[in-house]
Amino acid sequence: TPGRLKLTDQHLIFKNQKTGKVEQISASDMEMVNYQKFIGTWGLRIFLKNGTLHRFKGFKESEQEKIAKFFSANYKKDMLEKELSLKGWNWGTARFNGSVLSFDVGHHTAFEIPLYDVSQCNTGKNEVTLEFHQNDDAPVSLMEMRFHIPVSDSVDQDPVEAFHQQVMDKASVISVSGDAIAIFREIHCLTPRGRYDIKIFQTFFQLHGKTFDYKIPMSTVLRLFLLPHKDNRQMFFVVSLDPPIKQGQTRYHYLVLLFNQEEETSIELPFTEKELKEKYEDKLTKELSGPTFEVLGKVMKVIINRKLTGPGRFTGHTGTPAISCSFKAAAGYLYPLERGFIYVHKPPIHIRFEEIASLNFARGGGSTSDVAEEYDSNPNSSDSENSDASAASHKKEKKDKEKKEKKEKKSKSAKTISEKPRKQRKSKKERDENKPKRPPSAFMLWLNSARDSIKADNPGLSITDIAKKGGEMWRELKDKSEWEAKAAKAKKDYTASMKEYQTSGGGKEKTKEKKIENKKETKKDSPSKQMSGSGFKSKEYISDDDSSSDESKKSAKEKSDNESEVEKNKKKKTEKRPTEDTGKKAPKKMKRDQSDESDEEEPALSTPSSSEDESKSD
């Protein structure tokens, strides 16, 4: 797990970065210190007098001499380099030293197993199987290891049983043995959801529900919280766990229990007065009674040896330390503590002050909805008998009303036609190259001169980061008179050059030309002149005029067609006369067809002339 290691004159302190848990090792408890090679790095191997092994990696090879001098000067311990076996053999000697199982090949150690990482130990005929706790942070975890133990000639003790017994003495195997210290029945649990019986044992506590059963070691409990609900009737009891418990693929880092303040209980602990004094230093009495959350909190606090954290001194406008808020879509309560914040309950979040980098307060964009009508839902009222019928009729009326509103909106949107022309966007002002530039401020003058030095001192900074860094340095700068004088001089020069620019007429001619052009455009495109005067007609009159003009056009076209047909007939007559003289007669059938066609095409013509009758009689 990542963290920070601090070496003082008397103690070695490690703070877990993830959980904030602090482990402190006294110099007097250390038995052996080694500098050991790990994968890609170096580390410290500290073996304590009680048989516990601690390993801290992340050091460099060059730091060995410096750390060795510190240990010899302050802790009076010689730090030697531990050599490991690199043969790669899978047979050797198993040695138990305190809470560590070391597998040695020859005179060097091949690997070591801290027995507190063992979750289960099973035996076979000639083998022992070790199962390990899964590490949630590691991408790959070792789950199981098997040792084959050959048969020995000694009749006194079975080597397999002896191996198993030594592992079980130091392993963190949870086995229910003996009676529970305290039992709390049917406790309401919010995460994981359900009702559980809580049984507290010496080294673990058990959550027993209808479908799930959890055994949680006391060593995995990081913090305990007792928080009052906003309604002042209930209490939240929160247990922080690392590693978390699992329910399928879901992991629960927090247990959130909910208690009624009026609910009380009384328990009797299975200890004598002497045992309570020796084990718990008179922090617990044989008989405990009171509100359930107080009794559970007191027992857990003493047995686990963790502080029970409550809300800080903060009190909101409601008179409670709870702040109503929401995380994503779920509503909950935020509690300011002495050293952090905690949010319950979906999901529970604990934020320590030391983890906070910045705070941002912003107005929320919550939408409000207006209630159209209100209804009395009092069950004692006389209207409650016909509530179903009234509700149904109300729904029907509401739907009809919505439909009417939609229709009205559609009709309005269809009728309304915007006749006003769109306003023309103002064109951007053209930049005048002759116009003098504005003078820079004192800060900008200083930043331009100090930019190269900031880059050199802080390589890899972006342009914005350089500006931020410059702002910080400018605030810390005490003597700014030099740059302020330069800025004042630049401003003076700017005003003088601006006067010269204005006296020379810069910028005025262009504005005049633009105004003239804009006036011309407005004259051309002015909608008032187009719409005003006698030429304006409404939509109905315009449509009638269009229809009348169309009819006149049709009649004129028909007249022109008739005139052209008459001229064609005259030409035909002149062509037929020479054919009669020559004696070539056209067939009667063709003449009839032509006459029929002329009759169809010219229904409005008068009777044919005498010359046409003569040709027909012939």
Residue, then its C-alpha position, 0 to 999 in steps of 0.5 A: t500500500p502506498g504511504r509515507l515513511k518518517l524516521t525520527d530519533q525514537h520511532l519509525i512512523f508509516k502513514n497509509q496514504k489511502t486510509g490515513k492509518v498510522e503505524q508506529i514502530s519504536a526503536s526498542d522493539m526492533e530486533m533486526v534490520n536488513y536492506q533487501k533487493f525487491i523487484g526493480t527497487w530496494g527496501l527495508r526489512i524490519f523484524l520485531k521482537n514479537g515476531t512481526l515482519h515489516r517491509f518498506k520498499g521504494f528506496k534507491e541503492s545509493e541511499q543504503e549508506k545514508i540509511a545505515k548511518f542513521f540506524s546505527a547512530n539513532y537506533k544502535k542497529d547494524m543494517l546488513e544487506k540480506e542475500l536471497s537464493l537465486k537458484g530457482w529450486n522448488w525444494g528446500t527447508a521451511r522455517f518458522n520464525g515468529s509470524v513469518l514462514s521462510f523457504d530456504v534453499g541452502h543457506h539463503t532465503a528463496f521467499e518469505i510468507p507473512l502468516y497474517d496474510v494467510s486466510q485458510c490452511n488445509t491439510g492432505k495426506n502429504e501436503v499442506t495448502l495455504e490460501f491468502h487474502q486477496n489484495d484489492d490494489a494489486p493487479v495480480s494476487l497470489m491466491e494459493m500455495r501448496f507444500h509437499i511434506p515428505v514422510s518422516d521416521s519420527v513417530d512422536q509427531d506427524p510433520v503435516e499436522a505440525f506444519h498446519q499447527q504452526v501456520m494456524d497459530k499465527a495466521s489470520v484465520i477466522s474461526v468461530s470458537g467460543d461464545a460471542i461477547a455480545i449479540f445485537r438482533e435484527i439491526h437495520c443496515l443500509t449498506p449492505r442493505g438488509r437486517y442483520d444479527i451482529k455477533i461480536f467476538q474477540t478477534f472479529f465480528q459477524l453480520h448474519g443475515k437471511t441471505f449473506d453472512y460476513k465475518i469481518p476481522m477487527s484489524t480491518v476496521l479503520r474508523l467508527f462514526l456516530l452521526p445524528h440524523k436530521d430528524n433528531r429521531q434516528m442515528f447513523f452508526v458507520v464502520s469504515l473497513d479496509p479491505p472492504i467486504k464483498q457481495g458478489q462483484t460489489r465491494y462495501h468500504y463502509l457499513v452504515l447502520l441505522f438506529n432509532q434513538e428511542e430503541e433501548t437494549s441491555i446485555e451482559l458480557p461473559f467476563t468476570e470483573k477481574e477479566l474486564k479489568e485486565k483485558y479492557e482496563d475497566k472501560l467496560t462493565k459486566e452489564l450494559s444498558g441504554p440506547t442500542f446505538e450507545v451500547l454497540g458503540k461502546v463495545m466496538k470502541v473498546i474491543i477494536n480500540r478505535k476512537l468513536t468519531g462524532p460530528g464537529r461543532f458545526t450546527g446548521h440553520t436546522g439546528t442539527p450538524a447534518i447538511s442536506c445535499s445530493f451526490k449525483a442522483a442520490a440525496g443524503y447528508l453531509y457532516p462536517l467533522e473535526r478533521g474532515f467530512i463524511y457523507v451518508h449514505k448512498p454512497p458513504i464518502h469520507i474526505r479528510f482535510e489533508e486530502i483536500a486540494s481546493l474548494n469550489f462554491a457555485r450556485g446550483g442550476g436546479s429547476t423549479s416546477d410550479v404546481a397548478e392545483e393542490y388537493d386535500s388528501n386528508p383521509n378523514s375528509s368526506d371527499s375521500e370516499n370518491s377519491d378514485a372517481s375524482a382522481a380519474s376525472h381530474k386526469k381526464e380533464k388535465k389531458d383534454k386541457e393539454k391537448k387543447e393547449k397543444k392545438e392552440k400552440k400549433s395554430k398560432s405558430a402556423k398563423t404568425i408570419s414575421e413580416k419584419p426584415r432581419k436586422q443586419r449584424k454590425s460589421k466588426k470595426e476594421r483595425d487601423e494600423n496607424k492607431p497607437k497601441r495601448p500601454p502595458s501595465a507594470f505587471m506585464l512589463w515585469l513579466n516580459s522581462a522575467r519570463d525567461s528566468i521563470k522558464a529556466d527555474n521551472p522547466g516544463l511549465s505551460i504558457t498559462d502556468i508561467a503567467k500564474k507563477g508570474g502572478e504569485m511572484w509579482r504579489e510577493l515582490k515588495d519593490k515595484s517602483e521601477w516597473e510602475a514608473k515605466a508603466a506611467k511613462a508608457k501611458k504618457d507616451y500613449t496619450a501624446s501619440m493618441k493626440e497626434y493621431q486624432t489631430s491628423g484625422g486618423g479614423k474619422e474619414k473611414t467612419k464617415e464613409k461607413k455612415i454614407e454607405n449605411k445610409k444608402e443601404t437603408k434607403k434601398d432596403s427600407p421596408s416602410k417605403q415598400m409597405s406604405g402608400s397606395g401601392f400596398k394591398s392586402k393579401e386577399y386583394i392581391s389574390d383576386d387581382d392575380s386571378s383576374s389578370d390570369e383570365s384576361k391573359k387567357s382571353a387575349k391568347e385565345k384571340s391571337d390563336n383565332e386570328s392565326e387560324v384564320e390566316k392559315n385558312k386563307k393560305k390554304k384556299t390560295e393553295k387549293r385554287p391552282t390544284e383545281d386548275t391543274g385537275k388534281k383533286a385532293p381526296k374527300k377523306m382528308k378534307r373531312d379530317q381537316s374540317d373536323e380538326s378545324d371545327e374542334e380547334e375553332p369552336a367560336l369561328s363564324t360560318p365558312s366563306s363561299s369559296e370554301d363551300e364551292s370546293k366542298s361541292d366539287 
